[in-house]
Amino acid sequence: MVEPTDNSKDAPSGAPKQVRIHTMPDKFYIEDTREGGKKGTLLFILVAIFFLLVVGAGAFWLMQKYGGGSTNETLANDETNSENENRVNNSSNSANVINAGNSNNAMNTNSTSNRNSNSQIIANLFSNTAVNTNANMNVNSVATGRDTDLDGLTDIEEAIYGTSLNNPDTDQDTYSDGHEVLSGYNPNGTGKLENYSTVRRYLNDQYGYALLYPASWDPAEDPITAGGRMFSAPNGEFVEVTIESNPARISARDWYLTKSPGVVASQVLSVANWDKTLSGVKSVDGKTVYYTRNDSVYVITYSTTVLSEANYAATFEMLYKSFEPAAVVPGTNSNSNSNSNSNTNSNKNSNSNTNSNINWFSNSNSNTNTNTNTTTNTNTNSNSNTNSVSTSGRMTVA
């Protein structure tokens, strides 16, 4: 409050009185920051809104990319809107006491309280309860060896059957070499493949089967599996035939699915031999064929060992397609018994008697009797028993 000062003594008569007002210099005033505070708060709110938009867009993109086709729990965004409480208390108490002694006693108080409370809670809950179950068996396939003329026989197999590497139809009968081998015909001439010198026929009359195999391969007993037979190529690849018991007499398909729980039935390929006397299935990797007959399962397996390619795929197919039942020849038993007895008896008796009489003035009588008896008895008994059983299969060459 400014009170006027009486200066009437200095003013001319008749002139109006002039009042002098004293004010506080500008340097003593405190700058009013209320406008700047409002601008800062507005900028903070805009930044917070922009941040929420970016986070929301990112969450939506993640849901679309990783949550599609799955069972996801509902995305929960709990947002607490910004609470801005601006409280400005400005109290200005200016007391200007001006007196004649030009004394300025001023108190200017500016009290500002600004509290910004921004509470933002973003809860993104991605709960993916989908379970992907792959019941299919992983199949490791092996590449087929080089086939220069694309006739279905690899270059190594061309050498087995005496066919050309560069001519897909060696005998010019309009059928490719591979097609003829897989059908049981001579690819380099006329007639059936079994009558061709490049293949042989194996007969196992113990387990009742026969098949064709390349003449350059070596057939031998499996050193591990009883009753198994291995047909080995010069490079180490081989085809093995084993027999397993099938007392329930289930089909080849059911047998394979029982032994391979990870296989889907629709993946199993049906196969049959050339004369249709046997039907079976091929494993999903194409390396094993199963035939069933009576209470037996014939398992025919192609092994490439450590090689990275299969050089005898067509020969393997020829082998299992030529597989056929054969008559089982019962095993033979041979018994031989030999018994020999020899008895020798020897008896020897010897008697000696000497009498001597002397009468010459005296009477003397001498009698000597000697008896020797020798007996020898010899008994020899020899017994020999031989029993032989023959049940092994035999091989014939056609």
KOLSERO-207451 format. One line per 3 residues: their letters; for each residue x, z, y of C-alpha. Coordinates in pm, whole numbers, plus 50000, padded with zeros to 5 digits. Layout:
! KOLSERO-207451
a) X:Z:Y ~ ...
This chain:
! KOLSERO-207451
mve) 50000:50000:50000 ~ 50153:49892:50333 ~ 50053:50082:50643
ptd) 50077:49923:50988 ~ 50332:50051:51227 ~ 50235:50134:51576
nsk) 50443:49918:51809 ~ 50223:49950:52110 ~ 50502:50080:52316
dap) 50689:49756:52304 ~ 50394:49515:52344 ~ 50290:49386:52686
sga) 49967:49506:52825 ~ 49662:49306:52735 ~ 49833:49133:52439
pkq) 49700:49189:52085 ~ 49885:49428:51870 ~ 50121:49272:51612
vri) 50167:49430:51272 ~ 50498:49392:51094 ~ 50483:49382:50715
htm) 50788:49452:50500 ~ 50810:49309:50141 ~ 51049:49373:49856
pdk) 51320:49108:49800 ~ 51266:48867:49510 ~ 51570:48986:49320
fyi) 51399:49315:49243 ~ 51100:49153:49068 ~ 51091:49126:48683
edt) 51017:48774:48555 ~ 50675:48737:48401 ~ 50733:48610:48043
reg) 50375:48599:47935 ~ 50349:48221:47960 ~ 50673:48172:47767
gkk) 50549:48412:47497 ~ 50234:48212:47453 ~ 50432:47892:47410
gtl) 50660:48058:47146 ~ 50364:48182:46949 ~ 50201:47840:46950
lfi) 50522:47679:46829 ~ 50551:47932:46544 ~ 50195:47862:46433
lva) 50256:47486:46433 ~ 50574:47526:46225 ~ 50392:47753:45978
iff) 50107:47499:45939 ~ 50357:47217:45881 ~ 50537:47429:45618
llv) 50209:47497:45436 ~ 50122:47128:45434 ~ 50462:47037:45285
vga) 50437:47306:45016 ~ 50080:47207:44928 ~ 50172:46839:44901
gaf) 50469:46924:44679 ~ 50253:47138:44451 ~ 49996:46860:44418
wlm) 50266:46606:44333 ~ 50411:46834:44063 ~ 50067:46881:43908
qky) 50007:46508:43897 ~ 50347:46432:43746 ~ 50385:46711:43489
ggg) 50034:46834:43437 ~ 49863:46506:43344 ~ 49706:46495:43000
stn) 49772:46864:42941 ~ 49558:47172:42949 ~ 49663:47340:43271
etl) 49525:47655:43416 ~ 49371:47610:43757 ~ 49621:47600:44035
and) 49564:47906:44246 ~ 49670:47903:44604 ~ 49595:48232:44768
etn) 49650:48190:45129 ~ 49617:48453:45392 ~ 49583:48278:45719
sen) 49824:48367:45984 ~ 49722:48668:46170 ~ 49854:48661:46510
enr) 49795:48957:46718 ~ 49928:48928:47062 ~ 49888:49219:47268
vnn) 50030:49215:47612 ~ 50009:49510:47828 ~ 50132:49449:48165
ssn) 50105:49725:48401 ~ 50256:49693:48732 ~ 50265:49983:48956
san) 50425:49906:49276 ~ 50448:50172:49525 ~ 50593:50068:49849
vin) 50621:50343:50086 ~ 50748:50219:50414 ~ 50795:50455:50699
agn) 50953:50441:51024 ~ 51291:50500:50876 ~ 51257:50172:50683
snn) 51260:50349:50352 ~ 51143:50132:50054 ~ 51058:50329:49749
amn) 50924:50085:49487 ~ 50857:50121:49117 ~ 50767:49810:48927
tns) 50683:49862:48561 ~ 50620:49568:48328 ~ 50533:49678:47977
tsn) 50488:49395:47727 ~ 50406:49451:47363 ~ 50395:49137:47151
rns) 50335:49172:46779 ~ 50314:48863:46565 ~ 50199:48917:46210
nsq) 50204:48606:45993 ~ 50125:48677:45634 ~ 50133:48370:45407
iia) 50106:48408:45035 ~ 50135:48095:44826 ~ 50078:48136:44457
nlf) 50133:47827:44248 ~ 50070:47900:43890 ~ 50148:47619:43655
snt) 50048:47726:43310 ~ 50077:47446:43055 ~ 49926:47555:42727
avn) 49948:47214:42561 ~ 50145:47211:42236 ~ 50279:46877:42122
tna) 50312:46870:41747 ~ 50491:46579:41584 ~ 50401:46576:41220
nmn) 50577:46247:41157 ~ 50904:46243:40971 ~ 51206:46120:41162
vns) 51334:45807:40990 ~ 51696:45705:41010 ~ 51714:45332:40950
vat) 52027:45138:40862 ~ 52090:44791:40997 ~ 52091:44501:40753
grd) 52420:44321:40698 ~ 52502:43985:40853 ~ 52286:43691:40743
tdl) 52444:43374:40884 ~ 52181:43121:40771 ~ 51884:43360:40805
dgl) 51758:43293:40453 ~ 51692:43658:40362 ~ 52021:43709:40180
tdi) 52316:43874:40352 ~ 52648:43693:40347 ~ 52769:43935:40078
eea) 52461:43864:39865 ~ 52514:43489:39900 ~ 52838:43536:39703
iyg) 52649:43725:39429 ~ 52401:43445:39364 ~ 52636:43153:39434
tsl) 52435:43026:39730 ~ 52549:42872:40057 ~ 52625:43080:40367
nnp) 52516:42801:40600 ~ 52225:42648:40409 ~ 51910:42862:40379
dtd) 51785:42647:40088 ~ 52084:42585:39865 ~ 51900:42397:39587
qdt) 51680:42203:39833 ~ 51351:42296:39665 ~ 51178:42387:39997
ysd) 51207:42759:39922 ~ 51464:42973:40098 ~ 51730:43139:39887
ghe) 51609:43489:39973 ~ 51247:43405:39888 ~ 51348:43277:39546
vls) 51555:43584:39461 ~ 51273:43817:39565 ~ 51028:43613:39358
gyn) 51244:43613:39044 ~ 51365:43253:39055 ~ 51709:43093:39054
png) 51808:43018:39416 ~ 52074:42769:39308 ~ 51890:42566:39050
tgk) 51579:42568:38837 ~ 51423:42832:38617 ~ 51385:43208:38626
len) 51642:43438:38776 ~ 51681:43633:38448 ~ 51820:43319:38284
yst) 52080:43274:38558 ~ 52437:43380:38478 ~ 52475:43581:38799
vrr) 52237:43855:38678 ~ 52205:44068:38368 ~ 51925:44259:38203
yln) 51957:44629:38138 ~ 51740:44792:37870 ~ 51702:45165:37830
dqy) 51504:45230:37512 ~ 51532:45608:37548 ~ 51325:45624:37869
gya) 51144:45296:37817 ~ 51239:45061:38101 ~ 51431:44743:38173
lly) 51554:44573:38492 ~ 51776:44297:38630 ~ 52097:44370:38819
pas) 52387:44160:38953 ~ 52645:44072:38690 ~ 52925:44178:38927
wdp) 52788:44532:38948 ~ 52893:44817:38722 ~ 52620:45009:38533
aed) 52710:45364:38436 ~ 52557:45700:38361 ~ 52484:45929:38653
pit) 52743:46209:38634 ~ 52506:46456:38800 ~ 52148:46375:38698
agg) 52066:46380:38328 ~ 51925:46049:38211 ~ 52009:45878:38542
rmf) 52171:45536:38566 ~ 52377:45401:38854 ~ 52433:45033:38931
sap) 52729:45017:39170 ~ 52842:44730:39393 ~ 53215:44667:39453
nge) 53194:44803:39812 ~ 53055:45142:39700 ~ 52684:45086:39764
fve) 52466:45151:39459 ~ 52114:45167:39321 ~ 52022:45467:39108
vti) 51738:45507:38860 ~ 51623:45857:38768 ~ 51324:45984:38573
esn) 51119:46289:38666 ~ 50845:46463:38472 ~ 50486:46411:38584
par) 50274:46631:38354 ~ 49968:46607:38583 ~ 49997:46226:38575
isa) 49922:46190:38945 ~ 49967:45858:39123 ~ 50294:45750:39277
rdw) 50143:45782:39627 ~ 50026:46140:39567 ~ 50359:46226:39410
ylt) 50553:46100:39711 ~ 50325:46270:39964 ~ 50355:46597:39773
ksp) 50733:46577:39782 ~ 50738:46467:40149 ~ 50501:46692:40349
gvv) 50606:46539:40683 ~ 50492:46189:40589 ~ 50157:46047:40701
asq) 49970:45860:40427 ~ 49920:45554:40647 ~ 50299:45510:40671
vls) 50344:45467:40296 ~ 50380:45108:40173 ~ 50244:45007:39831
van) 50465:44802:39598 ~ 50441:44651:39249 ~ 50673:44482:39004
wdk) 50662:44111:38928 ~ 50432:44124:38626 ~ 50203:44387:38790
tls) 50249:44628:38500 ~ 50370:44897:38739 ~ 50242:44995:39082
gvk) 50398:45243:39317 ~ 50504:45319:39673 ~ 50809:45280:39894
svd) 50941:45563:40110 ~ 50907:45533:40487 ~ 51280:45466:40524
gkt) 51256:45179:40275 ~ 51531:45315:40051 ~ 51336:45460:39757
vyy) 51061:45324:39531 ~ 50842:45540:39307 ~ 50665:45409:38995
trn) 50451:45624:38766 ~ 50380:45562:38400 ~ 50219:45809:38163
dsv) 50384:46146:38232 ~ 50696:46008:38399 ~ 50796:45907:38750
yvi) 51062:45640:38787 ~ 51261:45689:39106 ~ 51470:45391:39221
tys) 51696:45469:39518 ~ 51926:45247:39725 ~ 52228:45422:39878
ttv) 52462:45273:40137 ~ 52686:45583:40110 ~ 52888:45613:40434
lse) 52845:45251:40540 ~ 52660:45177:40864 ~ 52474:44873:40730
any) 52280:44775:40419 ~ 52440:44472:40255 ~ 52215:44457:39948
aat) 51861:44504:40080 ~ 51731:44190:39906 ~ 51910:44280:39581
fem) 51754:44625:39589 ~ 51410:44466:39624 ~ 51487:44224:39340
lyk) 51595:44516:39124 ~ 51282:44727:39170 ~ 51053:44424:39140
sfe) 51218:44331:38809 ~ 51171:44687:38683 ~ 50934:44686:38384
paa) 50824:44913:38100 ~ 50997:44875:37765 ~ 50936:45014:37419
vvp) 51086:45352:37350 ~ 51293:45356:37031 ~ 51278:45696:36858
gtn) 51609:45870:36804 ~ 51768:45852:36455 ~ 51905:46146:36257
sns) 52170:46106:35987 ~ 52255:46386:35744 ~ 52539:46370:35490
nsn) 52610:46647:35241 ~ 52905:46655:34999 ~ 52968:46928:34742
sns) 53261:46929:34500 ~ 53346:47199:34242 ~ 53657:47200:34023
ntn) 53730:47461:33754 ~ 54052:47468:33548 ~ 54104:47719:33265
snk) 54429:47751:33064 ~ 54487:47999:32774 ~ 54812:48018:32575
nsn) 54874:48247:32281 ~ 55213:48280:32099 ~ 55279:48498:31790
snt) 55616:48550:31618 ~ 55665:48760:31302 ~ 56001:48812:31118
nsn) 56045:49011:30795 ~ 56383:49089:30638 ~ 56443:49278:30308
inw) 56795:49373:30186 ~ 56842:49539:29841 ~ 57201:49605:29749
fsn) 57251:49944:29643 ~ 57020:50028:29921 ~ 56673:49932:30028
sns) 56630:49799:30387 ~ 56314:49646:30541 ~ 56307:49487:30901
ntn) 55986:49357:31061 ~ 55967:49196:31409 ~ 55634:49088:31562
tnt) 55606:48909:31902 ~ 55269:48813:32063 ~ 55245:48615:32396
ntt) 54911:48537:32568 ~ 54896:48331:32894 ~ 54566:48252:33082
tnt) 54529:48032:33398 ~ 54192:47985:33577 ~ 54156:47755:33887
ntn) 53822:47703:34078 ~ 53796:47456:34372 ~ 53471:47421:34577
sns) 53441:47161:34861 ~ 53123:47131:35077 ~ 53085:46879:35366
ntn) 52770:46841:35590 ~ 52747:46572:35862 ~ 52446:46546:36102
svs) 52434:46271:36372 ~ 52159:46201:36630 ~ 52139:45877:36826
tsg) 51912:45862:37135 ~ 52120:45668:37388 ~ 51980:45362:37563
rmt) 52139:45027:37509 ~ 52213:44734:37735 ~ 52149:44372:37652
va) 52256:44067:37850 ~ 52023:43773:37884
